[in-house]
Amino acid sequence: MALYSVEKDSPYDTYYHHSDTITAIAVGNEENFLVTGSKSGECIVWAISPDAVKLSVKYQLFDHKDKVT
């Protein structure tokens, strides 16, 4: 997954935590977390750093039985 800077028109940061194609992305109402789901059924909850646009893995779940959509 790559974060993209609209101001600079270039990739900002890249994360390689998913082992398959990301098929779903959702952002929390207060924009303090991000959830991604993949083709293999893996889900990752990311904490968004309030000081900078950086992500860190808070939870990683592998027990979804099908593609996350």
Beta strands, then each sheet from edge to edge (+ up, - down):
strand 1: 2-5
strand 2: 10-14
strand 3: 22-27
strand 4: 33-38
strand 5: 43-48
strand 6: 55-61
sheet 1: 1+ 2-
sheet 2: 3+ 4- 5+ 6-
end
